[in-house]
Amino acid sequence: MASRGSLPFDPIQRAANLWEERVGPSRTMAAVTSVMRVQQILLSEVDGALRPLGLTFARYEALVLLDFARRDSLPMRVMGERLQLHPTSVTNIVDRLQGDGLVRRLPHPTDRRATLVELTTEGQARLAQATAAVTAIEFGLGGLDEAEQDRLTSLLRSVRRAAGDFD
């Protein structure tokens, strides 16, 4: 996707060159700035594919997580842990999905303090449509071949591990 008003030069490379001149080594700055820009691009691409279906990437991730659940439902606490979100964010996502008829809340059978969330039939159908939409655009990574996608995932996994994202 060419952004509106594409520049005739790479602004991150230009910033890196100036950084080198004025501050010092620019490798880390250029890498981080590139990751941040790519995140904006990917989010725009994916949200653009999901918008016609009334979804955002965060809501899509929640639907996928519920679809992957072994028991067809998950406690909201577990959703937060797996999505790595604050409980308030999970509540907001579930509220929106429930309001659209895509999920339902159920009482936990053994823990009165917990609430389970499960996909509705409409949620399953919308998830299938959304998955087709995001895979059709390769989640925005159409500029990379399969080997490059694997390498990118590996590199980013190393950063995530170093940050304590997982053991």
Secondary structure, 3 states (H helix, E strand, C coil): CCCCCCCCCCHHHHHHHHHHHHCCCCHHHHHHHHHHHHHHHHHHHHHHHHHHHCCCHHHHHHHHHHHHCCCCCEEHHHHHHHHCCCHHHHHHHHHHHHHCCCEEEEECCCCCCCEEEEECHHHHHHHHHHHHHHHHCHHHCCCCCHHHHHHHHHHHHHHHHHCCCCC
